[in-house]
Amino acid sequence: MKRIESNLKTWLSLTVVTFLTLIAVFLGLPALFVILRVPSFEIGDGALWILRWQNDATGSGIRFNLVPLLIVAIVVGLLGLLIKLQSDHPK
């Protein structure tokens, strides 16, 4: 039972750290985009868009979709857990 708890804590901590890091990166992007005068663009398509940047005469702004960011964070957490489990059990 302790092993399952330990694995759950590892996965959860990796997921939360990754998610918060992604949000921090996306929150810092507007300043960089304004300085570099990046034109409007969108990353992703349809319901799975990740990032929308608007920079035109009406103003500038950034929007991001939390669902794909959370999915990326969960996948990173699972990969980190798998790597940890494989290193704990050498062949």
DOSE-98298 format. One record per residue (C-alpha): x negated, y, z negated; residue number from 0. Coordinates in Angstrom, 3 decimals. Each point is the difference from the previous one (the first is absolute). Layout:
residues N
REC, xx, yy, zz, n
REC, X, Y, Z, NUM .
...
end
This chain:
residues 91
REC, xx, yy, zz, n
REC, 0.000, 0.000, 0.000, 0 .
REC, -2.900, 2.355, -0.794, 1 .
REC, -1.418, -0.625, 3.467, 2 .
REC, 3.279, 1.026, 1.639, 3 .
REC, 0.151, 3.120, -2.174, 4 .
REC, -3.596, 0.842, 0.874, 5 .
REC, 0.681, -0.452, 3.711, 6 .
REC, 3.149, 2.104, -0.220, 7 .
REC, -1.902, 2.782, -1.788, 8 .
REC, -2.753, -0.129, 2.629, 9 .
REC, 2.487, 0.170, 2.876, 10 .
REC, 2.039, 2.757, -1.628, 11 .
REC, -3.039, 2.125, -0.826, 12 .
REC, -1.402, -0.337, 3.536, 13 .
REC, 3.387, 0.834, 1.510, 14 .
REC, 0.595, 3.055, -2.180, 15 .
REC, -3.519, 1.368, 0.504, 16 .
REC, 0.247, -0.483, 3.767, 17 .
REC, 3.452, 1.620, 0.159, 18 .
REC, -1.075, 3.015, -2.054, 19 .
REC, -3.185, 0.364, 2.047, 20 .
REC, 1.980, -0.036, 3.247, 21 .
REC, 2.374, 2.646, -1.348, 22 .
REC, -2.938, 2.163, -1.124, 23 .
REC, -1.596, -0.287, 3.439, 24 .
REC, 3.232, 0.934, 1.731, 25 .
REC, 0.535, 2.953, -2.340, 26 .
REC, -3.485, 1.289, 0.804, 27 .
REC, 0.417, -0.268, 3.756, 28 .
REC, 1.995, 3.218, 0.587, 29 .
REC, -2.890, 2.236, -1.052, 30 .
REC, -2.382, -1.836, 2.307, 31 .
REC, 2.484, 0.024, 2.886, 32 .
REC, 0.634, 3.745, -0.346, 33 .
REC, -3.728, 0.783, -0.129, 34 .
REC, -0.660, -2.157, 3.067, 35 .
REC, 3.138, 1.317, 1.785, 36 .
REC, 1.254, -3.495, 0.765, 37 .
REC, 3.051, -0.021, 2.314, 38 .
REC, 3.234, -1.743, -0.999, 39 .
REC, -0.033, -3.804, 0.074, 40 .
REC, 1.676, -3.092, -1.432, 41 .
REC, -1.512, -3.297, -1.124, 42 .
REC, 2.384, -2.900, 0.359, 43 .
REC, 3.238, -0.430, 1.866, 44 .
REC, 3.652, -0.291, -0.903, 45 .
REC, 0.713, -1.065, -3.560, 46 .
REC, -3.636, -0.919, -0.690, 47 .
REC, -1.551, 3.437, 0.480, 48 .
REC, -2.717, 0.719, -2.528, 49 .
REC, -0.915, 3.634, 0.517, 50 .
REC, 1.497, 3.005, 1.791, 51 .
REC, -2.008, 3.191, 0.345, 52 .
REC, 1.616, 3.177, 1.325, 53 .
REC, -2.118, 2.984, 0.983, 54 .
REC, 1.677, 2.582, 2.208, 55 .
REC, 1.209, 3.609, 0.015, 56 .
REC, 2.726, -0.755, -2.576, 57 .
REC, -2.537, -1.269, -2.538, 58 .
REC, -1.848, -3.100, -1.034, 59 .
REC, 0.897, -2.925, -2.188, 60 .
REC, -0.616, -3.648, -0.649, 61 .
REC, 2.451, -2.795, -0.744, 62 .
REC, -0.813, -3.574, -0.794, 63 .
REC, 2.095, -3.125, -0.443, 64 .
REC, -0.566, -1.761, -3.314, 65 .
REC, 1.198, -3.453, 1.128, 66 .
REC, -2.900, -0.725, 2.407, 67 .
REC, -2.450, 1.442, -2.524, 68 .
REC, 1.379, -2.335, -2.669, 69 .
REC, -0.214, -2.950, 2.403, 70 .
REC, -3.657, 0.818, 0.713, 71 .
REC, -0.687, 0.277, -3.743, 72 .
REC, 1.673, -3.368, -0.680, 73 .
REC, -2.021, -1.686, 2.759, 74 .
REC, -3.243, 1.504, -1.333, 75 .
REC, 0.927, -1.217, -3.490, 76 .
REC, 0.673, -3.517, 1.288, 77 .
REC, -3.267, -0.086, 1.961, 78 .
REC, -1.902, 1.182, -3.071, 79 .
REC, 1.656, -2.714, -2.073, 80 .
REC, -0.857, -2.676, 2.572, 81 .
REC, -3.626, 1.131, 0.084, 82 .
REC, -0.134, -0.090, -3.811, 83 .
REC, 1.531, -3.478, -0.111, 84 .
REC, -2.447, -1.324, 2.609, 85 .
REC, -2.990, 1.437, -1.872, 86 .
REC, 1.253, -1.588, -3.248, 87 .
REC, 0.081, -3.464, 1.618, 88 .
REC, -3.224, -0.523, 1.974, 89 .
REC, -0.118, -3.101, 2.170, 90 .
end
